[in-house]
Amino acid sequence: MQDTNIRLKKIIGQLTGIMKMLDEKQDCEKIIIQFQAAKAALDSAFAENLNINLEECLLKEDSKNMKNILKLLSKK
């Protein structure tokens, strides 16, 4: 989980940078690129965390939590 926390701290830094860019009314193309980068980083952190949790459920043969995770994933 330490790796995920490090990733999330970097994403917070990216978001802070985006807010500063917005406040400074910087070029919209640059802002969009930064939004895309932050979104990709968040998606990656989510996937990493999901993988860790699913592996943990499988190792513990915890079908209840596995079902709960799958139910959360199916919600949109």
N, C-alpha and C positions, 0 to 999 in steps of 0.2 A: 504494500500500500504506500510505502515511502515514495516510490517512483511516481505514483499517481499524484501524490501531494506536490511533488516537485513540478510535475507537468502543470498542475492547476495554478501554482504560484506564477509560472511563466505566462499562463493564459491571462491571469489577473493583470500582469504587466502589459500584455498586449492590449487588453481592454482599456486600461488606463491611458495607454498611448493613443488609442482610437478616440477616446473622449477628449483628449488634448487636441488632436487633429480637428475634431468637430468644433471645439471651442475657438480654435484659430482659423476656422473656415478654410482649411487646406483643400487642395484639389480633390474633387469627389472620386476620381479614378483611383488615386492613392488610398483613399479611405476605404473604398470597396475592396481593394486588394487586401488591406489589413483585416477587414471583416472576414473575408474568405479564409485568410490564414488562421485567424482566431477560431473560426468555426471548424476548420479542419483539425486544429490542435485539440479542440474540445471533443470532437468526434473520436479522435485517436485515443484520448484519455478515457473516454467512456468505453470504447471497445476493449481497452486494456483492463479496466476495472471489471467489466462484464466477464471477460475471459477468466480472470482470477476467481471471481465469485462462482462461476459455473464449475470450474475445476474443483474448487473447494467442496461444492455440493456433491459432485460426482465421487470424490475421494471419501467423503463422509457418508455416501449413499443417502443423502438428505433429499428425498423426493418432494417433501412438502415445500422446502425453500426453492427447489428447482421449479416446481409448478408456479410458485408465487412470482419468481423472476420471469418466467415465460409469460405469465398473465400480464405483468407490467410492460413487457416488451410488445405485447399485442395491442396495447392501448395507444391510441393516437390522438 
